């Protein structure tokens, strides 16, 4: 049986295991190089990475695979994922690859792939690459007369900095705003502080001392305790946490409270609508978006379109529906006027521009509607049981019938980690607890 390398967001796994190792990186370079060789021009691939120590090993193997396939390789060093998407277009590359495991800890790593248009690859392209990676003769598919070269892109950071700053209104500055940035000891640790400082903000930075092993460790978008404390201690106007590869953000208000992701989506959607800048009067989110967001958007004559979990599915639906704004409550925000993927820095700048326009604190701007209570649970699963898919489907159906019109239940496999994720959405707490207990019991049988 052929191995499936790709998940929800590219390839991801624990380093130096069968799920992710240098052999897989080599095969990915060989296979993707062959798939994206198109025409007679000299082909290029751009490779970026976050700050994980394993990035060196995987970068070398990936570089070897691509040069063996005849592609020239551009290496950027540590840089955010959205910068790879942008530079892939700017440098007229045929492919872009980001070496990252996003919000996971350093033991994991992976690959996010972008086409020449700067968008993440479709399922069809990933399947094509996956099939080649499984071929036993993959090492013999290369042309001995076609070998690529590699070079460093020394100005990659400065290129991205200027691109990101250009998305902020020319008439505005961040003077008089004190902002705390948590860079997660990850890919944004250099560029983010420079961008906000150059735009005039008083910038305080934490999570900016990566050592290869501390990425996302008690910091970043999934661990905001230190940031919330820092915002309060410094009497700051705002706190912003990035994840390890800089495509996802969490906002902390001036009181040290985390801004709900659904509120963030609504706030930006409302602002775009007021400016007549929201195309098709639609925004795209996922099945995880709160029902209260959908109800609020309906009240201001906007439509919420739901996609599968994963920002690339959000983007695909945006392109289909003609919308220029979408995102996930977890913090991936996509403003298609500026970027082709989630970009935490650019999204942060749009939030700040809205604060300046309205002359209001973020706590005031974001509190647009009451949130329906959501309970989340993660069950560790090795996913080796043949009955798992059918069991989840039956369990999901049973729980949906149980909650009825009082809310929603979503039970799904994670595409990035060996987890089953459960979300129960209802204001009936007794019912929520009852359903969760039944789910936990069923998943441990």
C-alpha positions in Angstrom: 0.0 0.0 0.0 1.4 3.4 -1.0 2.3 5.7 1.8 0.5 9.0 2.2 3.0 11.7 3.0 0.7 14.7 2.9 -1.8 15.9 5.6 -4.0 19.0 6.0 -1.1 21.4 5.5 1.7 19.8 3.6 3.9 17.2 5.2 4.5 17.1 8.9 5.9 14.6 11.5 8.4 13.9 14.2 11.9 14.3 12.9 14.1 11.2 12.4 11.1 8.8 12.4 9.3 7.1 9.6 6.9 10.0 9.3 9.7 12.6 8.6 13.4 12.2 7.9 16.1 13.2 5.5 15.1 10.5 3.0 11.6 11.8 2.8 13.0 15.3 2.2 15.3 14.0 -0.6 12.4 12.2 -2.2 10.2 15.3 -1.9 12.8 17.4 -3.7 13.2 14.8 -6.5 9.4 14.3 -6.9 8.3 18.0 -6.6 11.2 19.0 -8.9 9.9 16.7 -11.6 6.3 17.7 -11.2 7.2 21.4 -11.4 9.6 21.2 -14.4 7.5 22.9 -17.0 8.9 24.1 -20.3 12.5 24.8 -21.4 13.4 27.6 -19.0 15.8 27.3 -16.1 13.7 26.1 -13.2 13.9 27.6 -9.7 12.7 26.6 -6.3 12.8 28.9 -3.2 13.4 27.3 0.2 12.7 29.0 3.5 12.6 27.6 7.0 11.8 28.4 10.6 14.3 28.2 13.5 14.1 24.4 14.4 17.5 22.7 14.7 16.3 20.0 12.3 15.8 22.6 9.6 19.5 22.4 8.7 19.3 18.6 8.0 16.1 18.8 6.1 17.2 21.8 4.1 20.3 20.0 2.9 18.4 16.9 1.8 15.7 18.9 0.1 18.3 21.0 -1.7 20.0 17.8 -2.9 16.7 16.5 -4.3 15.9 19.6 -6.1 19.3 20.2 -7.6 19.4 16.5 -8.7 16.1 17.1 -10.5 17.7 20.0 -12.4 16.3 22.9 -10.4 18.3 25.9 -9.2 17.7 26.4 -5.5 17.3 29.8 -3.7 17.9 29.6 0.1 16.5 32.3 2.4 17.3 31.0 5.8 14.8 31.7 8.7 11.8 33.6 7.3 8.0 33.5 7.8 5.9 31.2 5.7 4.0 34.1 3.9 7.4 35.5 2.9 8.1 32.3 1.1 4.8 32.6 -0.7 5.5 36.2 -1.7 9.1 35.7 -2.8 8.2 32.6 -4.9 6.1 35.0 -7.0 8.6 37.9 -6.8 11.6 35.8 -7.9 9.5 34.0 -10.7 10.2 30.7 -9.1 8.4 27.6 -10.2 7.9 26.4 -6.6 8.3 27.5 -3.0 8.9 25.3 0.0 8.8 26.3 3.7 10.4 23.9 6.2 8.3 24.2 9.3 5.9 22.4 11.7 4.0 25.7 12.4 2.8 25.8 16.1 4.3 22.3 17.0 7.3 22.1 19.3 10.8 21.6 17.9 10.7 17.8 17.8 8.4 18.0 14.8 9.1 19.6 11.4 7.6 19.5 7.9 7.1 21.1 4.5 4.6 23.6 3.2 4.6 23.9 -0.6 3.6 26.9 -2.8 3.0 27.0 -6.6 4.4 29.7 -8.8 1.3 31.8 -8.1 2.1 31.9 -4.4 -0.8 29.7 -3.4 -0.5 26.4 -1.6 -0.7 23.3 -3.7 -4.0 21.7 -4.6 -4.9 18.2 -3.5 -4.3 17.1 -7.1 -0.7 18.4 -7.2 0.0 16.9 -3.8 -1.3 13.6 -5.0 0.9 13.8 -8.0 4.0 14.4 -5.9 3.0 11.7 -3.4 2.7 9.1 -6.2 6.2 9.9 -7.4 7.7 9.8 -3.9 6.3 6.2 -3.6 8.0 5.0 -6.7 10.8 2.5 -6.2 12.7 3.9 -9.1 12.5 7.6 -8.1 16.3 7.8 -7.8 16.8 6.9 -11.4 14.3 9.4 -12.9 16.8 12.2 -13.1 18.7 13.4 -16.2 22.5 13.2 -15.7 22.9 16.3 -17.8 20.5 18.5 -15.8 21.9 19.4 -12.4 20.9 22.6 -10.6 22.9 25.1 -8.6 22.1 26.7 -5.2 22.6 30.2 -3.8 21.6 32.3 -0.8 19.1 35.1 -1.2 20.8 37.6 1.0 18.1 40.3 0.8 15.1 38.0 1.4 14.3 39.6 4.8 14.5 43.2 3.5 12.4 42.3 0.4 9.6 40.9 2.7 9.8 43.8 5.1 9.2 46.4 2.4 6.4 44.3 1.0 4.7 44.0 4.4 5.1 47.7 5.2 3.5 48.6 1.8 0.2 47.0 2.9 -0.1 49.6 5.7 -1.8 52.9 4.7 0.8 55.5 3.7 -1.0 58.2 5.7 -0.6 56.3 9.0 2.1 55.7 11.5 2.2 53.6 14.7 3.5 56.5 16.8 2.1 56.6 20.3 1.2 52.9 20.3 3.0 50.5 22.6 3.0 47.0 21.2 4.3 43.8 22.7 5.3 41.1 20.2 5.7 37.5 21.0 7.7 36.0 18.1 7.5 32.4 19.4 11.3 32.0 19.0 10.3 31.3 15.5 10.5 32.5 11.9 9.3 36.0 12.6 11.8 36.9 15.3 13.8 39.2 13.1 11.3 40.7 10.6 8.4 41.4 12.9 10.1 43.7 15.4 11.8 45.6 12.5 8.5 46.2 10.6 6.6 47.5 13.6 9.5 49.6 14.8 10.1 51.1 11.3 6.4 52.1 11.2 6.9 54.1 14.4 5.6 51.8 17.2 7.1 51.5 20.7 8.0 47.8 20.4 8.6 45.4 23.2 9.6 41.9 22.1 9.6 38.5 23.8 10.2 35.1 22.2 12.9 36.5 20.0 15.9 34.3 21.1 15.6 31.1 19.2 18.2 28.3 20.0 16.8 25.6 17.7 14.9 23.9 20.5 12.7 26.6 22.1 10.3 27.4 19.2 6.8 27.6 20.5 8.0 26.6 24.0 5.8 28.4 26.5 5.4 31.2 24.0 3.7 32.1 20.7 0.1 31.8 19.6 -0.7 28.7 21.6 0.9 29.7 24.9 -0.1 33.4 25.6 0.4 33.5 29.4 3.7 35.4 29.2 2.4 37.8 26.6 -0.7 38.6 28.5 1.3 39.3 31.6 3.8 41.5 29.6 1.0 43.6 28.1 -0.4 44.4 31.6 3.0 45.0 33.1 4.0 47.4 30.4 0.6 49.0 30.2 0.7 48.3 26.4 -2.0 49.1 23.9 -1.8 45.7 22.3 -0.1 42.3 22.4 0.4 40.2 19.3 1.6 36.5 19.3 2.8 34.7 16.2 3.2 31.0 15.7 6.4 29.3 14.8 6.3 30.1 11.1 4.5 33.5 11.3 1.3 32.7 9.4 -1.0 32.8 12.4 -1.6 35.4 15.1 -3.4 35.8 18.4 -4.3 39.3 19.7 -4.2 40.4 23.3 -6.1 43.5 24.2 -5.0 46.3 26.5 -6.4 44.5 29.5 -4.4 41.4 29.0 -7.3 39.4 27.6 -7.2 37.3 24.5 -9.4 38.6 21.6 -11.7 35.9 20.4 -10.8 34.7 16.9 -14.4 34.9 15.7 -14.6 38.5 16.9 -11.4 39.3 15.0 -12.9 37.9 11.8 -16.1 39.9 12.3 -14.2 43.2 13.2 -12.2 43.0 9.9 -15.2 42.0 7.9 -17.2 45.0 9.2 -14.4 47.4 8.5 -14.0 46.1 4.9 -17.8 46.4 4.4 -17.8 50.0 5.6 -15.1 50.8 3.1 -16.9 48.9 0.3 -13.8 46.8 0.1 -15.3 43.4 0.8 -15.8 41.6 -2.5 -19.0 39.6 -3.1 -20.3 40.4 0.5 -18.9 37.1 1.6 -16.3 35.9 4.0 -14.9 32.4 4.3 -14.1 30.5 7.5 -14.2 26.9 8.5 -16.6 24.5 10.1 -15.0 25.5 13.4 -16.2 29.1 13.2 -18.7 30.0 15.9 -22.4 30.0 15.0 -22.6 33.4 16.6 -20.2 34.8 13.9 -22.5 33.4 11.2 -25.6 35.0 12.9 -23.8 38.4 13.3 -22.6 38.5 9.6 -26.1 37.7 8.5 -27.4 40.7 10.6 -25.1 43.0 8.6 -26.1 41.4 5.2 -22.9 39.4 4.9 -22.7 35.7 4.2 -20.4 33.2 5.9 -19.1 30.4 3.7 -17.7 27.4 5.6 -14.7 25.3 4.3 -12.8 22.4 5.7 -10.3 23.0 8.5 -7.0 24.4 7.0 -6.1 27.8 5.6 -5.5 26.3 2.1 -9.1 25.1 2.0 -10.3 28.6 3.1 -8.3 30.1 0.3 -9.6 27.7 -2.3 -13.2 28.6 -1.2 -12.3 32.3 -1.3 -11.2 32.0 -4.9 -14.3 30.0 -5.8 -16.7 32.5 -4.2 -14.9 35.7 -5.2 -14.3 36.8 -1.6 -11.2 38.7 -0.7 -11.3 37.9 3.1 -11.4 34.8 5.1 -9.7 32.9 7.9 -9.8 30.6 10.8 -10.8 31.5 14.4 -7.4 29.9 15.4 -5.7 33.0 13.9 -5.0 32.3 10.2 -6.3 35.4 8.5 -6.2 35.9 4.7 -6.7 39.3 3.0 -6.4 38.3 -0.6 -5.8 41.9 -1.7 -2.3 41.6 -0.1 -1.3 38.0 0.3 -2.0 34.5 -1.1 -1.8 32.8 2.3 -2.2 33.5 6.0 0.1 36.3 7.0 0.3 37.2 10.7 2.3 40.4 10.3 0.1 41.8 7.5 -3.1 40.8 9.4 -1.7 42.6 12.5 -1.1 45.7 10.5 -4.7 45.7 9.3 -5.9 45.4 12.9 -3.7 48.3 13.9 -4.9 50.5 11.0 -8.5 49.9 12.1 -7.6 50.9 15.7 -6.1 54.1 14.4 -9.0 54.8 12.1 -11.6 54.4 14.8 -9.4 55.8 17.6 -10.6 53.0 19.8 -8.9 50.3 21.8 -9.1 46.7 20.4 -11.3 45.6 23.4 -14.0 48.1 22.2 -13.7 47.2 18.5 -13.8 43.5 18.8 -16.7 43.0 21.3 -19.4 42.8 18.6 -21.6 39.9 19.8 -21.8 37.3 22.5 -20.0 34.1 21.7 -21.8 30.7 21.9 -19.8 28.5 24.3 -17.5 26.0 22.7 -15.8 23.1 24.5 -12.7 21.6 22.9 -11.1 18.2 23.6 -8.1 16.4 22.0 -7.8 12.7 22.1 -4.3 11.2 21.3 -4.7 8.5 18.6 -2.1 6.5 16.6 -4.8 6.1 13.9 -3.8 2.5 13.1 -7.2 0.9 13.7 -9.1 0.0 10.5 -12.4 0.8 12.2 -11.4 4.3 13.2 -13.0 6.2 10.3 -16.3 4.4 10.5 -16.3 4.6 14.3 -15.8 8.4 14.2 -18.5 8.8 11.6 -21.0 6.8 13.7 -20.0 8.6 16.9 -20.3 12.0 15.2 -23.8 11.2 13.8 -24.9 10.0 17.2 -23.7 13.1 19.0 -25.2 15.4 16.4 -28.6 13.8 17.0 -28.2 14.2 20.7 -27.4 17.9 20.6 -30.2 18.5 18.0 -31.1 22.2 17.6 -29.2 23.3 20.7 -25.8 23.5 19.0 -23.2 21.7 17.0 -20.8 18.7 17.5 -17.7 18.3 15.3 -15.5 15.2 15.7 -12.6 15.0 13.3 -9.0 13.8 12.8 -6.3 16.4 12.9 -4.4 16.7 9.7 -1.2 17.9 11.4 -0.9 15.9 14.6 -1.9 12.3 15.8 -5.1 13.6 17.5 -8.8 13.4 17.2 -10.3 16.8 17.8 -13.7 17.4 19.4 -15.7 20.6 19.4 -19.0 20.9 21.2 -20.8 24.2 20.7 -23.8 25.0 22.9 -24.9 27.3 25.7 -26.4 24.3 27.5 -23.5 23.4 29.7 -25.1 20.3 31.2 -25.7 18.9 27.7 -22.2 19.9 26.7 -20.6 18.0 29.6 -22.8 15.0 29.0 -21.8 14.8 25.3 -18.2 15.2 26.1 -18.3 12.4 28.7 -19.9 10.1 26.2 -17.3 11.1 23.5 -14.4 10.4 25.9 -15.7 7.0 26.8 -16.3 6.0 23.2 -12.9 7.1 22.1 -11.1 5.2 24.8 -12.9 1.9 24.1 
